[in-house]
Amino acid sequence: MEQLKAPVIHDGFPLIVEFSNEPKENFIKWYQENKPQMDSALLESGAILFRGLDLNNLGDFEFVMSSISQKFVNYIDGFSPRTKLTKNIYTSTEYDADFYITLHNELSFSNKWPAHIFFFCVTPAPHGGETVIVDGREILKKMRPELLSEFKEKGVTYIRNLHDGGGPGPSWQQTYETESRETVENFCKNGNIEFEWKDDQGLKIIHKKESLLAHPVTGEKVWFNQVDQFHPCHFKTEIYETLMELYDNDEESLPMYGSFGDGSRIENEKIDEVRRTIDELSYPVAWQKGDLLLLDNVLVAHGRMPYKGDRKILVSMSI
């Protein structure tokens, strides 16, 4: 093993820990020795970018993750299109390259979400493709008090209509990584998730959640929801109109639907204001090959800018 060179640390958001073409074995040793400091830094910053690592492919990422983290989270109950590559490694969201993915905390709508997310850059896009991040603590400070109070008091409801293998969006089998109805029902019952099997063999899922969350370690309150991604105004006008024709003008029958916790509709203008507030605070992380980005998934939300060319980012989630 080559002699480990001490990294240069740059304060900011994200905190950058910069190495000089460091082999993965050296990085693992350094991380394990400095884990208490990194844990503290993550609670303060919410995001740490490890740069200058000699990491090149899925095998390198899997080796690093298996060495520095043990308790992994599968993407069960998720809705983003992604491919499971190994037991604990997924592709990042596979939406079209020209699609802007709004900022969100991973699986914040579910009953179980990862505490930490690791993103690994195999191939940075030649144009665009930045991962944008935002501190949920700062969102609360900036959001208009009246709007924040309404979300805080009412909470949010997420509805998903999952088909049985033919239709828009993921099937229930893809969502829960199983062909067993019993497994799905047990997951929902254990998580206090409302569910209903439909006549067309599809599945209706209802999550009722708070809009804010207290961090389990620091107790800090953060904006922790992704109701804007479930809201009908998330669709482009022509897509929305087509879907409404397909689903008999019933928004709650769409593949995804988000409302206030009491079931009342969230006005489009309020969703737009939430997005503007978050976007104004967001910071783009421009990828370099071999980058490893660690996020506290409660403190920090993430999204993706559109891009051109090839882009390959891998993801692993842990508790």
DRENVOTOR-532589 format. One line per 2 residues: their letters; for each residue z, x, y of C-alpha. Coordinates in steps of 0.1 Angstrom, whole numbers. Each point is the difference from the previous one (the first is absolute). Example, Ala and Ser with C-alpha at 12.3 -4.5 7.8 and 13.67 -1.06 7.14 Angstrom:
<atoms>
AS) 78 123 -45 ~ -7 14 34
</atoms>
This chain:
<atoms>
ME) 0 0 0 ~ -10 13 34
QL) 27 7 26 ~ 7 -32 19
KA) -8 1 37 ~ 23 -20 23
PV) -19 -30 15 ~ -3 -7 37
IH) 16 -33 10 ~ -14 -20 29
DG) 22 -27 14 ~ -16 -34 8
FP) -14 -30 -17 ~ -7 8 -26
LI) 21 30 -5 ~ -24 27 -12
VE) 10 27 -26 ~ -28 25 0
FS) -5 25 -28 ~ -27 27 -4
NE) -21 -9 -31 ~ 32 -3 -21
PK) -4 -5 -38 ~ 14 -32 -13
EN) 27 18 -20 ~ 13 16 32
FI) 0 -32 18 ~ 19 -18 -27
KW) 27 28 0 ~ 2 -2 38
YQ) 3 -38 0 ~ 27 -1 -27
EN) 20 26 19 ~ -4 -17 33
KP) 2 -37 -11 ~ 32 -8 18
QM) -15 12 33 ~ -32 -19 -7
DS) 18 -32 -8 ~ 19 2 33
AL) -32 8 19 ~ -18 -29 -16
LE) 28 -24 11 ~ -4 12 35
SG) -38 3 3 ~ -11 -25 -27
AI) -30 22 -8 ~ -5 36 -12
LF) -34 16 -3 ~ -1 30 -24
RG) -31 21 10 ~ -15 32 -13
LD) 6 -6 -37 ~ -24 12 -27
LN) -4 -34 -15 ~ -35 -11 -11
NL) -1 -29 -24 ~ 18 -28 -19
GD) 15 24 -25 ~ 16 20 29
FE) 14 -31 16 ~ 14 -14 -33
FV) 16 34 -8 ~ 17 1 35
MS) 12 -36 -2 ~ 14 3 -35
SI) 20 31 13 ~ 14 -14 32
SQ) 5 -37 -8 ~ 11 -19 -31
KF) 5 -37 8 ~ -35 -13 6
VN) -12 -35 10 ~ -31 -17 -14
YI) -22 -21 22 ~ 10 -32 -17
DG) -2 -31 23 ~ -23 18 24
FS) -33 -14 14 ~ -19 30 13
PR) -30 11 -22 ~ 9 33 -16
TK) -5 18 -33 ~ 29 13 -22
LT) -10 35 -9 ~ 31 11 -20
KN) 34 -15 -7 ~ 13 7 35
IY) -31 8 21 ~ -24 -25 17
TS) -30 2 23 ~ 7 -10 35
TE) -12 -34 11 ~ -37 -4 -10
YD) -11 -23 28 ~ -34 7 15
AD) -3 31 22 ~ -8 -20 31
FY) 32 -21 -4 ~ 30 7 22
IT) 32 -5 -20 ~ 28 -12 23
LH) 34 17 -2 ~ 24 -13 -26
NE) 30 11 -21 ~ -12 1 -36
LS) 10 -31 -20 ~ 23 -12 28
FS) -10 -36 -11 ~ 13 6 -35
NK) 35 0 -15 ~ -3 37 -9
WP) -16 27 22 ~ -1 38 -1
AH) 25 19 20 ~ -25 29 4
IF) -37 4 -1 ~ -19 33 -6
FF) -36 2 12 ~ -21 30 -12
CV) -33 9 15 ~ -27 12 -25
TP) -29 -5 23 ~ 3 -8 37
AP) -27 -22 15 ~ -24 20 23
HG) 3 -28 26 ~ 31 -22 5
GE) 22 -11 -29 ~ 32 10 16
TV) 32 -15 -14 ~ 18 -17 29
IV) 38 -2 0 ~ 25 -18 22
DG) 38 1 2 ~ 15 -34 -7
RE) 30 7 22 ~ -23 5 29
IL) -18 -33 -7 ~ 33 -19 6
KK) 6 18 33 ~ -35 -8 13
MR) -6 -35 -13 ~ 3 -28 25
PE) 36 -13 -4 ~ -9 -37 -3
LL) -26 7 -27 ~ 23 23 -19
SE) 28 -26 1 ~ -24 -27 -15
FK) -9 23 -29 ~ 36 10 -5
EK) 12 -36 -1 ~ -27 -16 -21
GV) -10 28 -23 ~ -34 -1 -18
TY) -16 -16 -30 ~ -27 17 -21
IR) -22 -21 -22 ~ -25 14 -25
NL) -24 -20 -22 ~ -10 23 -29
HD) -29 -9 -21 ~ -3 4 -38
GG) -29 24 1 ~ -27 -15 21
GP) 4 -3 38 ~ 7 18 32
GP) 27 26 0 ~ 21 12 -29
SW) 7 -20 -31 ~ 36 -6 -11
QQ) -7 24 -30 ~ -10 28 24
TY) 29 -8 24 ~ 27 3 -27
ET) -17 25 -23 ~ 4 -24 -30
ES) -18 -27 -20 ~ 34 -17 -7
RE) 10 -31 19 ~ 35 4 -13
TV) 2 35 16 ~ -12 -14 33
EN) 25 -29 -2 ~ 29 24 -7
FC) -10 22 29 ~ 0 -30 23
KN) 32 -15 -12 ~ 18 34 2
GN) -12 4 36 ~ 6 -35 12
IE) -37 -5 5 ~ -13 -35 0
FE) -30 -4 -23 ~ -23 -27 -14
WK) -27 1 -26 ~ -30 -20 12
DD) -24 -22 -19 ~ -28 26 3
QG) 23 25 -18 ~ 7 18 32
LK) 34 8 14 ~ 16 -9 34
II) 27 24 12 ~ 23 -6 30
HK) 23 27 14 ~ 24 -10 28
KE) 13 31 19 ~ 18 12 31
SL) -22 15 27 ~ 24 29 6
LA) 19 23 -24 ~ 30 23 2
HP) -7 34 -14 ~ 21 5 -32
VT) 13 34 11 ~ 2 0 38
GE) 5 -38 6 ~ -26 1 28
KV) -20 -32 5 ~ -37 3 -3
WF) -31 -22 2 ~ -8 -5 -37
NQ) -27 -25 -8 ~ -37 -3 -4
VD) -6 -36 8 ~ -29 9 23
QF) -19 11 -31 ~ 5 -34 -17
HP) -7 -20 32 ~ -34 -18 1
CH) -10 17 33 ~ -1 33 -20
FK) -34 -11 -12 ~ -32 4 21
TE) -11 -34 13 ~ -30 -4 -23
IY) 21 9 -31 ~ 27 -24 11
ET) -25 -28 4 ~ -15 7 -34
LM) 34 0 -17 ~ 11 -32 17
EL) -31 -17 -14 ~ 8 14 -34
YD) 36 -11 1 ~ -4 -35 15
ND) 13 11 34 ~ 35 7 -14
EE) 13 33 12 ~ 29 0 -25
SL) -26 0 -28 ~ -16 32 12
PM) 5 31 -22 ~ 26 11 26
YG) 19 -19 27 ~ 29 9 23
SF) 22 -23 21 ~ 34 -1 15
GD) 28 -4 -25 ~ 4 -37 8
GS) -36 -6 -9 ~ -12 -4 35
RI) -33 17 9 ~ 2 32 20
EN) -24 -3 30 ~ -29 24 0
EK) 11 13 34 ~ 34 10 -14
ID) -16 20 -28 ~ -23 17 25
EV) 30 9 21 ~ 18 15 -30
RR) -30 21 -9 ~ -5 12 36
TI) 37 10 2 ~ -2 20 -33
DE) -34 16 8 ~ 13 12 34
LS) 27 19 -19 ~ -21 13 -29
YP) -8 37 -6 ~ -31 11 -19
VA) 5 28 -26 ~ -33 19 -4
WQ) -3 12 -36 ~ -6 35 -12
KG) -7 8 -36 ~ 33 6 -20
DL) 22 -19 25 ~ 30 -18 -14
LL) 14 -28 22 ~ 34 -14 -8
LD) 11 -33 16 ~ 33 -19 0
NV) -16 -34 -8 ~ 28 -19 17
LV) -1 20 33 ~ -37 6 3
AH) -30 -23 -5 ~ -35 14 -7
GR) -36 -11 3 ~ -35 15 -2
MP) -28 6 25 ~ -36 -7 -9
YK) -20 30 -12 ~ -34 14 -9
GD) -8 22 -30 ~ 21 9 -30
RK) 38 -5 2 ~ 25 3 -28
IL) 37 -5 5 ~ 24 -5 -29
VS) 34 -18 1 ~ 33 2 -19
MS) 30 -23 7 ~ 36 6 -8
I) 35 -16 5
</atoms>
